Amino acid sequence: QVQLVESGGGLVQPGGSLRLSCAASGTIFNGYAMGWYRQAPGKQRELVATIASDSGGNRVYVDSVKGRFIISRDNAKNTVYLQMNSLKPEDTAVYYCNTPTIPIFSWGQGTQVTVSS
């Protein structure tokens, strides 16, 4: 079973940047597409970015983050990243990584991102 540990969140001013990391244990990680999800208070968890199993593979973004967020992965390090630029207050949420395929992995604890002046 793959275990996921997210990190890199914090408090940032509007317009700022953060880079999130998701470290995965388990030898099967490299064969899976991966994604970043977020959940804001009182809202459902949403998928914001996905990347195919190979590091040069297809990337898909939800419209609200297109042009601002970049998902990447380093399969040698079993890690997925989310570079977040031009952050907005509406990006405030707990961010999680997981595979967008079924069955999903167990959820990690997530990392809090707060965008506020």
Secondary structure, DSSP 8 states (H G I E B T S, - for coil): --EEEEE--EEE-TT--EEEEEEEESTTGGGS-EEEEEE-TTS--EEEEEE-SSTTS-EEE-GGGTTTEEEEEEGGGTEEEEEE-S--GGG-EEEEEE-SSSS-------EEEEE--
